Amino acid sequence: MFRHPREVTAFNAGRYAWVKKRMERLDVVPGDGTTTVYSLGTLYGAWPDGAAFEGNRYVDRFTVRDGLIVSMEVWNDSAERLLDRQGAAA
C-alpha cells in the first residue's frame, strides 16, 4: 500500500519507461458520505527496454470524502504482460 503519490511514481518508474492512459469511461457512484469514482480504459507506453505496448486494460477506483480523494485502488494487466514477455505466463 502506497501512502503518498510519490511512492506510486517511484514504483512505476521501475515498471515503465513511460506510460499514459486512454480513459474510456468514468462511473460515479454516490454514497452516504462518500462517493466512489471508477476510471476505466487502457494504458499505452513503453517498457523499460523501450518496447512499445498498448491496450493494457486498467481500472482505477477512487473513494472521495468531503471533496478529497481518501483512497485509490488500481488494477491493470501490466504484471501479466511482463510475465508473458519473460515467457513465464501460464
C-alpha positions as CSV (number, residue, x, y, z in Angstrom):
1,M,0.0,0.0,0.0
2,F,1.4,3.4,-1.0
3,R,1.0,6.3,1.4
4,H,1.9,9.1,-0.9
5,P,1.6,9.8,-4.7
6,R,5.4,10.0,-5.0
7,E,5.6,6.3,-3.9
8,V,3.3,5.4,-6.8
9,T,5.6,7.4,-9.2
10,A,8.7,5.7,-7.9
11,F,7.1,2.2,-8.3
12,N,6.0,3.0,-11.9
13,A,9.5,4.4,-12.8
14,G,10.8,0.9,-12.5
15,R,8.0,-0.7,-14.4
16,Y,7.7,1.6,-17.4
17,A,10.0,3.9,-19.4
18,W,6.8,6.0,-19.8
19,V,3.0,5.3,-19.6
20,K,-0.2,7.2,-20.4
21,K,-3.9,6.4,-20.0
22,R,-6.7,6.3,-22.6
23,M,-9.7,7.0,-20.3
24,E,-12.7,5.3,-21.9
25,R,-15.3,5.6,-19.2
26,L,-15.9,7.3,-15.8
27,D,-18.5,5.9,-13.4
28,V,-19.6,7.8,-10.4
29,V,-21.4,6.0,-7.5
30,P,-22.7,8.4,-4.8
31,G,-22.8,7.0,-1.3
32,D,-23.7,8.1,2.2
33,G,-20.8,10.5,3.0
34,T,-18.5,9.1,0.3
35,T,-18.5,8.9,-3.5
36,T,-16.8,6.2,-5.5
37,V,-15.4,7.0,-8.9
38,Y,-14.2,4.4,-11.3
39,S,-11.9,5.2,-14.3
40,L,-11.7,2.5,-16.9
41,G,-9.6,2.4,-20.0
42,T,-6.3,1.2,-21.4
43,L,-2.6,2.1,-20.9
44,Y,-0.1,2.7,-23.6
45,G,3.6,3.5,-23.4
46,A,7.0,1.7,-23.3
47,W,8.6,-0.9,-21.1
48,P,12.0,-0.1,-19.6
49,D,13.7,-1.6,-22.6
50,G,11.9,0.8,-24.9
51,A,9.5,-1.8,-26.4
52,A,6.1,-0.2,-27.0
53,F,2.8,-1.5,-25.6
54,E,-0.8,-0.6,-25.9
55,G,-4.2,-2.0,-25.0
56,N,-3.2,-2.7,-21.4
57,R,-6.5,-2.6,-19.5
58,Y,-6.9,-0.7,-16.2
59,V,-9.4,0.2,-13.6
60,D,-8.8,2.9,-11.0
61,R,-11.2,3.2,-8.1
62,F,-11.2,6.5,-6.1
63,T,-13.0,7.0,-2.8
64,V,-13.9,10.7,-2.3
65,R,-15.0,12.2,1.0
66,D,-15.6,15.9,1.6
67,G,-14.1,16.7,-1.9
68,L,-10.8,14.9,-1.2
69,I,-9.6,11.5,-2.5
70,V,-9.1,9.4,0.6
71,S,-8.2,6.2,-1.2
72,M,-7.2,4.9,-4.6
73,E,-7.0,1.3,-5.8
74,V,-5.5,0.4,-9.2
75,W,-5.8,-2.8,-11.3
76,N,-4.2,-3.4,-14.7
77,D,-2.7,-6.1,-16.9
78,S,0.9,-5.0,-16.5
79,A,2.1,-7.8,-14.3
80,E,0.6,-10.5,-16.7
81,R,2.1,-8.7,-19.7
82,L,5.5,-8.5,-18.1
83,L,5.4,-12.2,-17.2
84,D,4.3,-13.0,-20.8
85,R,7.3,-11.1,-22.2
86,Q,9.6,-13.1,-20.0
87,G,8.0,-16.4,-21.1
88,A,6.6,-17.1,-17.6
89,A,2.9,-16.7,-18.2
90,A,0.7,-19.8,-17.6
